């Protein structure tokens, strides 16, 4: 009974946080008209060095962040399968473009080479997992598709967890985002993957128990 209400509540929170961060990210569109609204000076330098690659990531990733949560709502998948497929394709395309941009930008990360390594690893895993999820769907391996898509969105959602951790960085004495990105490049997404892995393991362990219960009831009948 608890799980029945917990999952929708969790998704609602996820949607609210993702929407808030995606809308906040719209400030990067101001860069196109030379309006640098609340952009860290070192990130501005990164954009100046690799404008196309950086903006590929900054302008397109919010699309994936917005679409992702709705892919996990069972009712929407069942009622609007065509919309689910098309929004999934847009999500994958957004991840590929943003991931490629992030990977190309990572050597110029404002936090230096340690941060660049973390963001580079994230970009590679994000691209590989998302494309793997798409391929699994095409091959109708839907269980694998759902699993990989969970991991894909866990990395997409790193945009949210990163921003939730920024106040902690300031509390610890870091003066700017760029200064704290040395550890944010890892803590923004690795915990998300751990949570998804633990949830998926627990779900896999519950499934045989549920099947055993159903089989027992059928035997009793």
Number of C-alpha atoms within 10 A of each C-alpha: 5 6 8 8 9 11 11 12 12 10 15 14 12 19 17 13 19 25 19 13 19 22 13 12 16 15 17 18 15 11 16 11 8 9 12 15 12 9 13 14 14 16 17 15 14 19 20 11 13 14 16 14 21 25 20 20 22 21 19 22 25 26 19 24 26 22 21 26 20 18 20 16 14 10 11 13 15 10 10 11 12 11 13 19 14 11 17 20 13 16 24 22 19 22 29 23 18 28 28 21 24 26 24 19 26 26 17 19 27 24 21 15 15 17 23 22 18 22 26 23 14 24 25 14 16 25 21 16 21 26 20 17 25 24 14 19 18 11 10 11 13 14 12 16 21 17 16 20 26 24 23 24 25 24 27 28 24 24 20 21 21 18 15 14 15 18 13 12 19 14 10 10 11 15 11 15 21 18 18 21 25 21 15 24 23 19 16 27 22 16 15 19 18 13 13 16 15 11 12 15 11 11 11 11 11 12 11 11 11 11 11 12 12 12 12 11 10 9 8 7 6
